Amino acid sequence: MKVMEEIKLMKGNEAIAHAAIRCGCDGYFGYPITPQSEVMETLMQEKPWETTGMVVLQAESEVAAINMVYGGAGCGKKVLTSSSSPGVSLKQEGISYIACAELPCLIVNVMRGGPGLGTIQPSQADYFQAVKGGGHGDYKLIVLAPSSVQEMADFTVLALDLAFKYNTPSMLLADGIVGQMMEKVVLPPFVPRRTEEEIRQQCPWATTGKVNRKSNVITSLALQAEEMEETNLRLQRKYAQIVENEVRFEEVQCDDADYILVAFGSCARVGEKVVELARNEGIKLGLLRPITLWPFPTKKIQRLAKQVKGFMSLELSAGQMVEDVRLAVNGTVPVEFYGRQGGVVPLAEETLAALKEKLVK
Amino acid sequence: MTAKEIIKPENLVYTKTKVMTDVPMHYCPGCSHGVIHKLIAEAIEEMGIQEKTIGVAPVGCSVFAYNYLDVDFQEAAHGRAPAVATAIKRLQPDKCVFTYQGDGDLAAIGTAETIHTCNRGENIVIFFINNAIYGMTGGQMAPTTLEGMKTSTCPYGRNTDIYGFPLKISDLLAELDGTCYVTRQSVHKVGNIVKAKKAIKKALQNSMDGKGTSVVEFVSSCNSGWKMSPHKANLWMEENMFAKYPLGDLKDTEKKHYGQ
């Protein structure tokens, strides 16, 4: 019997909620903030505690929510939280603790314009915060950037898988467009939540109760400098492995390109149109879409730098990812930037005009 | 009678609980933490819940509680222990979950987490050590520092015009519908130790029975921070701390159960 794929129409935020239930999440902890409140609203509507047993809890603040994630992840449970820019700033302390304690979890940031209370319109201005650490200390998050509703669902599953593969927090860095727009989506298949026994096997470090073993302690504290340095070195070894294994990107017509537009998330959707318009005018433009913002596709950009005349980074910010493109290119060819800020989204036409002015001379 | 004849199992009247590790404690002589740790450990052993208990340590002097109590532990960020404990208990409802927090952790930086955890009636226990001072960072003013009391950040005494008033947080928590048991104890005398242990057991049982949040406050001394001898600190505590924070049950009832 042929099983028909069930295609649904929904918002990106809703897709995250459905994907979380389906991939066997044990808990969600969040605090309302626009433009991502549909994540928790959908979960509450679906009431998965009656079906899969997943816990959904509205916390008193983003600070409490991320610390609930810490507590749940420390039990080896599959847990996530979601928020938007100001809320994610509040979570940074907790994320730093989670990274240091080496706990797997997912943090979703559906970015909006900042700084400060900013706007509720889409932005990508939390790129630095997401990929450079965000909180205190030397740590990294695995950062995935979805550019469609389908990827909101798929990357929820992938980000949690990667988090458990490396015992490290991962982040879905989306924006208000991807969160709010409605598209067709095929939801991931249902996977049952892990049993207590499976969790004990998979996460022998978790606080599941001291049964026939030494007591487990989840902590990020070391009073001795040498001990803390060892923790740092262990983290760095892990991050090196992630850089080696987990870089993901998508190329659109890069093979014969003279110029490369680099864009992630919703900007990459604009970028596809820019490529089309440019090619209509005889400009050989390609699009490189980093899917993992950390680890960044540095080597891919270095390879492209040998064949093209220049890059332009397109972002909903004052220019953040462009710094990583420049680090990769290392001065061999020009790297320009175009972006809009504060919630304004660039049109394909104005982007092409900027490309011609800055790069194609 | 020889020593060999005396050292027999049937003559044993006291032994260290196996829920305490052999790690030497870092607490100052005269500090209340050691006694409270021991009482919690004994309660866990006597109730047979060592395999089911998960503790959450705070930031403060008792940050290393996990080195002394031999159960699974999570070390929380400053003030966030009740949020951490909330998730542990919600995701593992068969476990006995407690936080162990000082006055700065619970009643200053973590006030929101404390109140909302209690207000949700999370089935956890909050052990609250109130010694009216920040011990670990060197004796700064705490939310519970008494009026007129000198600390390194109120060196001329807590003037309420400048610093506000000592916070009776347990009284506040007793008002919340989610708490089932709020009590104030001390461990400075044998009689108080016996009562405190009963309170600890009752609170842990409440967590197992799903009755709501239990709060056990221990009015404690910090002789190092107070700059007194242990004996003098206890006398000062009786005279001054108990006047502001009187011992006894503030609330003992099952939480209100609302229909779905």
Interface residues (C-beta under 8 A of the other chain):
Chain A: D26 G27 F29 V55 L57 A59 E60 S61 V63 A64 A65 N67 M68 V69 Y70 G71 G72 G74 C75 K77 V79 E93 G94 Y97 A101 T207 T208 G209 K210 V211 S215 N216 V217 I218 T219 S220 L221
Chain B: Q50 E51 K52 T53 I54 V56 A57 V63 Y66 D70 V71 D72 F73 Q74 E75 A76 A77 R80 A83 V84 A85 T86 A87 I88 R90 L91 Q92 K95 A112 E113 H116
